[in-house]
Structures are given as C-alpha cells and as structure tokens.
C-alpha cells in the first residue's frame, strides 16, 4: 500500500549533526527521528511534538500531547484472476471527534522506478524487434514484484480504458482512477480525484508524434500525455497537464484551476539534442558532460530538475523550489536532495521560506524567520506544495516523490500543533483533496497578478478515451 509504505520506510530520519542552513540566522528546525523499527518521533528542535507508529498492516497511529489520530488501510483486488486493478481505501479518525474521513481509489498497476517506467512494449505496426528487450525486462520486473511475468492483463486494462495499445509502461504505472475523498457517513464525496489523459481535438493527445526512418519509432514512443484531476464538490477542478517526453512523465508545465492558468516549469540540469544521443554541458566530472552517450543512462539522468519555477499566466514568477544534488546523482533513484523554497513578495523581492534536507531516508526542515512566524511559514509551505500536484499526485519514486513525503510531514506537524477536522482530512488524503483547491486559489489570488488566461490558451479538458471526458466517469 503506497501511502503507508512511504510513511513507514522513506519518511523518517535519525537526526544526526548534519550541517544546518547557513542562510538566515533565525530558523526553526523540524525533523523525523527514528527510535525503533516501528516507532518514530517528530521533533521541533529538541522538543518532541509527537510519535508515529505504523501498525504493520498499512495503517498508522499519530500521538501528541493534544491529539491522537489513527489511519487504517485496506486494499483488495477487483479481479480474482489478477492482482490488479486494486481498490485501495484509507480511513482516518481523531480521538475526541465523531468525524472521520476516507480516501478511496482504484490502482491500475504498480508504480515503477524510473528505468522501468520508461520501458516500451511491443505493439502492432512496429518493425520486428522493436522494444523486444525492454518488454522482456518489464516482464522480469513484474516477476520481482511477486506478480506473473505477464503484461497482457495491464495491456487489456489500458485498451479498455483508452481504445489504444499500451506503448510505454508510464501510461499505466501507478495510475489512480475513480478516486474519491469522503466524510464518513456522508453520501456524496467531498472531492473526486482521477488520473486521465490530455486531449487534442477531442482525441487523446500523443506526445512527439514523429517517427524515424521507415516509420520505426525512435526514442519518442508516441506515448500519451496525462492529466491528473482533483475536483472538490461544487468547486473548480485543479488539473495537472503532464507530458510524456522520453517515455515517461517528466513535467507538467500547465496547471489549471478552473479558468485560471499557472505553470510549474522544471529547470532541467542539462540540454538534450537529437533522437539517439544527448549533449550536456560540462559542470562536474561525471554528469552532465559533452558528447555522445548511452541513451538509457542519459535519459534517466536527464529528468533531473535544478529547480521548479512557479509562474502565473503572464510568466511572472511567484515561487521557486531550487534543488541541490550531489555531483553524481544515482541514475534510477532520487538520492540526496536539498530544497530551498522561496516566494516573491509584493515588491518583487525573493524571500527564502525553508531549507529541506532529504537524503532518501530522512528529512530535516528548517523554517526561516523568528519563532513567532513558525505557524505562518508552515501554512505557506503547505499551500505551496498543494499547488504542485504534478510532484505529489503520483509520488512513486519516479518523479520527485520526496516532495510527497515532505508534504506528509507537514500534514502531521500541522495536526499535532493545532488539531482540527480539516487537518485530519489532510493527513488522511496525501493530496489534501478536501483543502488543496482552496489553498491554491488563496495563494494565487494573493501572490500572482495575472491568473485568468484567454480561453484559447487554456489546455482542453482531460478525457478518459476518445470522445469521453473525465466527467463521464463514475466514482461509485
């Protein structure tokens, strides 16, 4: 179960004496600290804010001086003949309150690490031998997950949904569909979540349609572009429009909130040219570098972002998350990343909000400013991460799932510091389904001056398949 696995195995750290941020002199340090295999402390400086205990079955218990919250998880296969698709359900309650919340969605296929997500499948119309090796490697990877080494059930799922052959694993990898977020005891969902596809002229949008000589596919696989949607009851949808470049989803430049448009531009570490080779700029001994190179390794490294730049519809920046990576980052994992989070004030000046150290096994979060600004900084960071569902909607170790873990840390801290129903809801939903749209709208209205784009500049509505919109789907 992905949410709990993230919490139980990736989210926590043993707090050593790593270097503190050297930017502003005033800061508050928040962190996770492991005190045993199934016990974790959340600290503010040396003060213990609370304890979190996974229950070993996918649930967890969060306990602090003023709150005790419990999440219980279960999942079941919808087809007795195959492990997928699976229906996942997470229920959460807080002591002293009759209010409970539930996240529920269908998981079409297991999420995969970057090289696997980029594998292509053998499809009709390709020249003989195209993608044979990668398709075989994909089958081998499924076997390592305890599944049959057979992609056909997933191919059938994809064809039923889209009317199109599954061309690259990322088109189905880790996709959540028919998602809903409920207040227990209420008939209608508070919000609906879905992973759909981008559309173009009423059809599925294909990324990079070009082919090589004799119609043979080059590194662009004619894969589909995705569109993740989050729609609170009676409100506008927040949509992430993702591309399918290089065989996997690496960016989602377009973000829409109803009629409003903003961008999350990934500032990549290197420059890429050509179909079967890459050219990089020499910045350090191992990567990037100038010259011809192995396509697979460079493809895996090319998705490294140097920063995420948040700009409004007019292209004016209002926030930034800058990344610091080691000289030679691992090719197929995120590894150690330090994030510097900044926002621009009304006068156009860059203000550093936080510095976050994530080494793949732990988190240290420094909120800059005096002690009395701690709550404000936490809320600002929470809203900023809610505006980035391209990074957190499918946090699966492929894109920047570190940000998903950081967002979950903030949810736990907010509930421990000020217990309340809305904060419990955020802990139960890893995408803050009940509150994200309101947070993003408030932040954009306050920070950005140009939000409403001309109608013709907005991306078309997401669709499930040819001629079908996301609204055609039922979440029952």
N, C-alpha and C positions, 0 to 999 in steps of 0.2 A: 504494500500500500504506500504510494509515493509520498504523500504529505507527512505521514508519521516516520517513514524511513528517513526523510530529510531531517526531521527533528531529532531522531534518535541517533543518527550516525554521522551527520555532517555539521550540525548546527552549533556544537558546543566546543569549548576550548579549555585547556588547562592554562591559566593565566600566568605566564612567566614574567620575566623582566624585559620584554621586548621594548624597543625604543618608542617613547611617547612622541606625539606630533610636535614639531618644532615651529608651528605656525603661530597662532595667537598664544599668549602665555596662560590665558584663562580657559579652562575646559573642564568638563565633567566626563569621566570615563565609565562606560558601561560595558559589561562583558558577560560571556557564559563561562562557567568554571566547572569542569568535570570533577565529581567527588566519588565516582564509582561507575560501574558499567551501566547501571540504570538509575542514576541519581545525578542531577545537575543543578548547580547554584547559579542564580542570576545576581550579579553584583553591581552596585554603584560605588566606584572607588573601592573601599574596603568594606562597605556596608552590604550585607546580604539583603536583597529585595525579596527573594523568593526561591522556591525549589520546584523543579520539574522532574516528574518521574514517569517515563514511558511504562506501560503495563505489560509489554512484551507481545501484545497481540494487535498492535496498531493504534491503541488509544494512549492517553496520557492524563496526568493529573498535575495541575499547576497550583501551588500553595504559597500564600504570602500572609503577612500579619492581618490583612483586611479582606482576603479573598481566597476561596478555594474553587477552582473550576475543573471540570472533568470532561474529556472528549473520548467518545467510544467510536470505533471504526469497524466496519464490516464490508466485505465485498463478495460477490457471487457471480459465477459465470452465467451468462444468459442463454448459452447453448451447451447442453450436456455433452455434446460431441467434441467441444473445443474449449480451451481456457478463455478465449476472447470471442466477442466483446464481454467485458465485465462491468457490472453495475457496482459503483463504489458509493458508500454512504458514511458520513461522519456526523454524529450527534454530539452536541455540547450543552452543558448546563453549568450554572454557577450556584454555589451554596447560598441559601437565604433568598433565592429568587425562584418564582414559578416559571420564568421564561426560559425556553430552550430553543436552540437553532439547529438546523440540519443542512448540510451540503450533500448534494447527490448528483452524480453524473455517470455517463457510460464511457468507459475507457476502451477505445477501439484496438489498441495494440500497445505493447510495452515500449516505453521510451528507450532510446538507444544512445550510446556515446557518439560523438561527432563522426568518426570514420564510418561507423555502421549506418548512421542516419544518411550519410551521403551515398551509400551503395545504390546502384541502379539494378533494375530487374530486367530479365529477358522479356521483351514484348514483341508482338507481331509487327511486321514491317521493317524491323531492323535487319541489317546484314547478319549473316550467320556468324556466330561467335561473339556478337556484341553483348557485353555485360555478363558473359558466362561466369567469369571468375568472381565478379562481385556478387552475383546472385548466389553462387555456391557459398561464398563467405558469409552472406546473410543467413543462409540456412544453417551454417555451422554456428553462428552467433545465437540463433534461436535455440539451438540444442543446449548451449551453455546456460540458457535461462530456464532450463527444465521443461522446455516446450518441444513438440515434434519439430524436426528439421524440415519443415514444410511451410512454404509461404502461401500456398493456394488458399487457405481459409481467409487470410488477410487480403489477398487479391480479390476474392469474391466479395468481401465486405466493401472494398473500395469501389468495385464496379457497380454494386447495387446502389451505392450512395451517389456516385458521380456519372455512371454510364460510360466510364473511361478506364482503361487499363492502369494499374499501379505501376508507375515508371521509376519512382525513387522512393526509398523507404521513408524519407521525411514526410511524404504526403500523408502518411498514416501514423507515424511514430508518435506515441504519447498523446494522441489527439483525444480530447474530451468533447463529447457531444451530448445533447439533450440534458444539459446541466441545469439545476435549479437550486435556489437557496430559500429555505423556508423558516418561518417562525412556527415551531411545533404547535399543533392544534389549529393552525390556520389553513384554509383550503387552498387559497391562491398563493403562489410563490412571491417572495419579496423581490427576487431578481432571477433572471434566466441567463445562463452562460452557454455559449456554443462555439465550437471551432468549425468555421465554414470555409468558403473559398471566395477569393476575389472574382468579380465578374467583369466582363467586357462585352458590350453589345448584347447583353442578355445571356451570354455563354460563359463558361469557365475561362478565366484568364490564364494563359500559358506564358511562362517566363522564358524569354530568349528563344524565339521560335526558329532561329537559324539552324541549319544542319551543315555537315561537312560535305566532302565530295561524294557523289553518287547517293546522296540522301542519308549517309551514315551519320549518326549522332556524334557530335563532339562532346566536350565536357558539359555544355548546356544540354540538359536532358529533355527539354520541352516539358518540364515539370510544372505543377500548378502552384499558384500563389494562394496563400492562406489569408483568412480574415477572422480573427477571434473577436467575439462579441460579448458584451456584458450589458444587460438591459434591466434596470430596476423597474418595478411595477409602476406604470404610468409616467415614466421618465424617458429621456433620450438615451439612445444606445451609445456606449463607449466602444469604439471599434479600432482594432489594430490591423492594419493592412500590411501583410508581410510578403516579401518577395521570395522566390525560390532559386536564388542565384547559386551556382556551383553545386547544385544537387541538394541543398538544404536551406532552411530559412535563416538568413543571416541578419536581416534588418527589417524594420517596419517604419519606413520614413513617414508614411501618412498615418496620422491619428485623427479620428473624428469623434466629436461629442455632439450628436445632433447636427445642427448646421455649422458648428464651429470646427475649424481645422487647425491643427498644430503638428509639429514634426518632432521626431526623435531621430536625429541624424547620427549615425555611427561614424566617427572619425577613425578610419582604419589606419593600421600601423604601416601598411605598405601600399605600393602601386602595383596593379596587375595588368598585364597586357597579353593578348593572344589567346588561342584556344588550347594549346598543349604545352605552353611554357609561361613562366611568370618572371617579371623583372622587379626586383626590390631595390630599395635604397640602402646602402651600407651604413648602418647605425651602430652595430655592435658585432662582435666576432662571428656569431653563428646565425642570427636572423634579425631583420631581413638582410638580404645580400643581393648583389648584382649578378645576373647571369641566368643560364638555363638550369632548371632543377626538376627533381622528381615531382610530378604533378600532384600526387596524392599528399605528400608531406606539405608542400607549399599550400595546397588547397586547405589543408587542416589548419595551418598556421595563419593563412590569410584572413580568417574570420576574426582575428584578434582586434579588438577595438582599443584605440588610445583614449577615446572619450565618447560620451553620449551627450550630444548637444540638443537642448530643448529650445525650439524656436516657435514663434507664433506664425500666423498665416502670412505675415509680411516678411518673415525671415529674421525677425529681431529676437535675439537670444534672451531668455528669461531664467534659465537654469542650466547647470552643467554638472556632469559626473565624470571627472577625469580619472583615468586608470594608470597605476604604476605597476608594471610587470617585471619579473626577473629578466635577466639578459637572454636566457634561452628557455622560454616557457614550454611546458610539455605539449606535444603535438595533439593529443587527444583528450586532455583534461584541462580544466581551468587553472589549477595550480594556485600559487600565491598571488593575490591581487590586493593592492591598496587603493582605496577610492577616496578622492577628495570631492566633496559635494559642495557646490556653490550656487548662490542665487544672486540675481541682479536687483538692486533696489530701485526706487522710483527715480533716482538721479543717474541711473545707468552705471553704478559702481558695483563691482564684484564683491560679494560678501561670502566668506567661507563659512559654511554651516557645520560641516562634520568631516572627520577623517576616519575611515573604517578599514581596519586590517583584517583580511580573511586569508588564511593560509591553507584552506581546503579542509581543515579540521577544527577551526575555531574562529571566533570573532572578537575583536576589540573595537569599540565605537567611542570616539572622542567627540563630544558635542561642544563647540566653541562658544565662548561667551560666559558671563558671570552666572553664578548659581541660580539667581532668580530668573534667568532666561531658559533654564533647562526644559520646562514644560513646553514653552513656545518652540524651541528647537526640535523637540521630539515630534510635535504636531506638524511642523514644517516638513520634516524629513518623511513622516508618514504620508502626507499629502503628495509629496514629490514622487515617492515610489508608487503610489496608487496611479499616478499619471503615466506609468511605464509598463503597461501590461504586456508589451512585446518582450519584456525581460522576465516578467514574473508569471504570466498566464500559463506558460508551459515550462516552468523551471524544471529541467530534467538533466542537468549536467552537460547539455549541448550548447545552448545559448548561455547567457550569464545568469545561471541559476543561483550564484552567490547572492544576487540581489533578492531573490525569493527568500533565502534563509535570513538575510538581514531584515527584510520586511516582517518575517515571522518573529524575530527577536523583538522588534519594536512593538508588535502587537502584544506580546507577553508583558513587556515593560509597561505599556500604557494601561493594561488591565490591572497589573499589580499596584501601580501608583494611584489609580482612580477607577475602582470597579464600577461597571455600568453595563447596561444591556448592549449598547452599540459597540463597546469594546469587546465584550464577549462574542458578539457577532463577527467582528474582525478576526478574532482568534480562531473561530470555527471555520471561516472561509479564508483560504490562502490568497484570494484575490480581493478581499474586502468587498464582497459582492453587494452588501446592503448599503455601503457608505462611499464606495470609490467614486461614483459619478458626482455626488455632492461635493466631495473633497476636490476633485479635479476642476469642477466648474468654479468653485470659490477661488481656487488658486489662479486659474486662468483669468478670471474677471479682474482679480486684483493685480496680477503681475504683467499681463500682456495687453497691448493696446490694439492689436489687430487680430481679432479672432474669427469674425464672420467672413468667410471667403465667398467669392462669386459661385453660384450654383454649379456652373460648368467646370469649376476647378475641383470640386469635391469628387472623391472616388465613388464609383457606382456601389449600390447596396450589395452586401455579401449574398452569396447564393449557396445552396446545397448541391445543386447539379443543374444541368441545362434547363432553363425555363422555370426554375424553382427558387424562391427567395428564402432567406433564413426564417421569415415569419411563417412559412408554410409548415414548419416542423412542430411537432408536438413534444412537450416535455413530460407528458404523463407516463 
